[in-house]
Amino acid sequence: MSPIRTGFIGAGDIARSHAGILKDNRDVVLGAVYDIKEDISRQFAAEHGMQYLSSIEAVIDDSDAVYIASPNKSHAELTLLALEQKKHVFCEKPFALNLSDAQKIMESGEGNGQIYQLGFNRRFAPVYWKMKELILAGEIFPKSFNIKMNRGELQVPAWLSDPEQTGGFLFESALHLVDIVRYLFGDVRKVTAVGSKSIYPCVDDFSIIFEMESGIHGVFSSTAHATWIFPFERVEIYGDHSSIFNNEMESVSFCLDLESEVEKLEYSQLPIEDRWGYRQENKAFIDRISGQQSDESSLVATKIDGYKNVELLESIYDQIGLGR
């Protein structure tokens, strides 16, 4: 099979991370890049041995697979454009900012072997992969959960507090752990939410109760003005006299019964690309295009995951009643 010619739309930090990882994949050749800021595009191209092209359409036409790493509000439009051109698509979250656009993506074709994948790297991070393994192996049967994911500020860059650009705070970093709720515990039966605009012009404080189809329930809280105090994200799972919890992507601890000692697995010495799951999610994308099956392939976030996440967030914002 010929190397997969891969292009980038967007040349920010997350695009740099993906490109740096793909450089080491023998099944990939890095092709062209476009960013609305030409100087950044040209610098990105020079760093990664790529070509700068002056339009989105040119990058899509040049590529077998397209990485969409542009601002949130452009994701749905660019996804549809690339899928219409029969390209493989890796899109950073969010899937879309409303159900109307989400439905359009759901209805778009993935014929001719096209692959679509959402950039939920935490699904592949060792701490969450270990939680998933313990659940699937029957080592713990979740009864309830408690999750938090905070952000220090929405000041840099300033547009992070503008829901017209982001879709709202939940569509930013908090969406990662909303996705983890479904990844670990299955589909949601009911969601109940309250929130407020405490500091910023968007809703920046959330308290959410999830009731799952499986019968378990849990609480998710998130604030956008917490400072960067450690840990800014944490998942706690409670079973029958058993529990699992993590400290960000650094470690996961678990105790599986009253007689067992607490076990702790440390991942802090891993490179950030591995610790945060970026390398694994890129491997899964390229493996899927190449027709290879791997452990990583089973963890990917698909169109259905994207749609259900948007559906959840719209329900939450509707309940709060303050707009985005």
Phi, psi and omega in degrees: 000136179291151176304147182276114181282119190243129179246163182234134169248109190107134185227035178274198186298317183291325176296321178298319179299312180297315182297320179298323178288316183294333177306328185271000182264118185291346178272004185234141165237128180282128186257264188238161180222146172222133170225150182301336176264109186297322182296322178291321178300313182294321177296316178300314180299317180294320181296326190246013178066036183249179179249135173275127174243151193270009177207156176299315182301323180293320179295315180299316181297327183281346194250152166273322180227142183238130172263121178260108183232038181264176178302154187310316189294344182264353189300313184295313182300315182289323176300312181297320180296316181290319179295323178297331179269013175063036179258151170289145185229126166248116183243128172299152176294154002275161177302311179197171182255359177203163184292330179299311178291323178299320179294322179298320179292320178302323183276348179286149187283150167236042180286176178056031177077015179297143179243134174238137179214138177266146184275070173257081186298332184295334175304331185260351180296138184307324182296318182279329175297320178295317177302314180298317180299316181296324178290312182296327181280355181076016178287332175218137176250102186302136174249325179201170181209160178221122186229138170227147170213112183250162173234145183291321184194167173236046186253331184232112351286162188297332183291351179298337179265006181260106183296341176294330180271321189258338189093354185114159186303324181296334179279353176269227188299325183301332180301330180303317183272340167298319177295322179297328177304311180288323180300318183271325193240358178091197186285154182266132176272320184207143176230136179233131188219148167229157181195174181206160171260089189275317186235318188254168180289350175259167173293120188235006174226128183227139167230120190228134174251127177255131169246121188266157177301332180287347181103347178278168181215164180192171183242137175235129176232147181207137175227149185259007186221049190262359198065177183261037179296141182273143349272139180277345173221145183201137175239127176241127181242132183241128178244212178277093185054041179214156180202155175224140172208159180235160167246099185047223179262012188276323184200160173225134180239147179207149174223121194261353172193176186290340182267345186273151172280158177289130174256142180227127177252126183259133177236008187295339181273351177289149172303148184302328180298327179272320183296325182264359174087005183294317181296319183292320181290327175292320177299317180299317181298311182292321177301317182295319177297321182282356180079018180262144175257136179215170177302323181295328185299331182284351185260354191293152173266124185257185175303318182298317177299316179300314181297313182295326177294316178298318179302316178297313183294321178297320178298318180296311180296322178298318179295320182291321172075025180245016188076201180267000000 
